[in-house]
Amino acid sequence: MIIIKITSVKDNVYSQILQFYTGAAIFSLIFYFLIGDGQYNTIDHPAYQFIFREWFSNLKITLPYLIAIGFIAAACFILIFTSYRIASPAVISPFEYSIMIWATSYGLIFFDETPELKTIIGMILIVFGGVYIFMREKAQDQSIVTEKPLR
């Protein structure tokens, strides 16, 4: 996200989104053709089985969902990238911590997974680190928004 803040001076939000999604599509296609068919799912460890399993059992059913998720994610990234153009990363990143709440909730609801203690401790450290950086910049009177908002 700091790279987005730095490149926002010369690139607009839409070119940043295009570059982001182009890179993600290239990497995803490469990995899909290399490991997406499940041929390397031979190690008896849950993490390896998750990573190397077959990606799609029925592409015709999965594809519309992937397209919908792609459009929703693109809209979300446009909003996030725009916010990073307007304000400091120290201001925006605490709002991104809600991702941890959503991910934990989805894991609980859809996969019946409860986070382990070390996961909860890690999330707390991340949040407190972000809050500390925000408060430090506020105390040092650093500008937390751009001089000239890009609206």
N, C-alpha and C positions, 0 to 999 in steps of 0.2 A: 504494500500500500504506500510505502514511502517512495518507491519508484514511480508510482502513479502520480504522487504529489509533485515529484521533480519533473516528470515528463509532461505534466499538464500545462506547463508554461508554453511549450511549442506544439503540443498535440491537443486536438479537441477530444471530447469524451467519446465520440463515435469512432474515431480512428484508434483510440486506445482499446475500445471494445472489439473492433475488427481484428486488431493485432492479437489480443488476448484469446479470442475464440479461434482464430486461425492457428495459433500455436497449440491450443488445446486439442483442436481437431486433428492436427498432424500427429501429435504424440499419441492420441487415443487410437487413431487408425493404425499407426505402427505397432502399438502394443496389442491391438485387437488381432492383427494378422500374425503376430509372433506367438502370443500366448492365449488368445481369446477362445480357442477351440477346446481347451481343457486338456491338451495332450501332456502338459507338465504337472498335472495334479496327481503326483505319485508319492508325495511326502505325507506321512501320517502326523501332521500337526495342524491344528485348527486354523492358524494364521495363514499357513501355506495353502491349505485347502480353500480358504476364502479367496486368496489372491489368484490362484492358478485354476480355479474352477471354470467351467464353460460359462461364457458371459451371457449368452442368450439361448434359451431352450426353444422359444418361438418368437422369431424376430417380427412377424406380422402383428402380433399382439403388443409387443414391447415398443415398437417403433413410434406409434402415436404418443405414447406416454413420454418417450425420450424427447420428441419434438416439442411437446407442451412444456416439459421441464426446461428445455433449452430457451424457449421464448420467455418464460417466467424468470429464469436466471439472468437472461440478457437485460430484461427490464430492471431487475434488482441491481445488477452491476452498473447500469447507467446511473441509477440513483446514488450508489455508493461512490462511484468515480466522480460524480458531480460534487458530492459532499466533500471529497478530498481536495477538489479544486478550490472550494470556498474556505474551508477551515483547516486547521492544523491536524495532523494525524493523532496527536495526543488528545484532541477533542473528539474525534470521530471514533477512534478505536474502542472506547468504553461502550459505545452503542453496539458495536459488533460482538460484544461479549454475550449478547442475547442468543447468539448462535449456539453457544454451549448449552443454554437452557433448552432451546428447541431440539438440539441433537439428543440430549439426555431424555427429553420427553418422548421423542420419536422412538428411541431405543427401548424405552419402557413400554410404550403402547404397542408398537408393531413387532418388536423382537423379544419382548419380555426380558430385557437386560437391565440389570441395576448396576450403576457404576461402582467400581471398587473404591476403597478408601484412598488408594494412591491416585486414582483419577480425580476424585473430589479435591484432594490436596493440591494436585496440579492445576485444576481450574481455579481454586482460590488464589494460588500464587500468581497465575496469569492476571486475574482481575486486580489483585492488590498491586501488582507491578504497573499495570496501566493507570490505576488511580494515583499511584505514587508519581509517575511521570507527569500526569496532568497537574497535580498539585505543585510539583517542583517547577514546571514551566510557568504556572500561574504566580508562584512566589517570586520568580525571577523577572516578572513583568515582561515575559516574552509574548509576542503577538500570537493569539490563538486563532485569529482569522486573517484572511488576506487583507492587505491595505485597500484593495479595490475589488470588492466582491464580483465574481464573474456570473452575473445573472442575466 
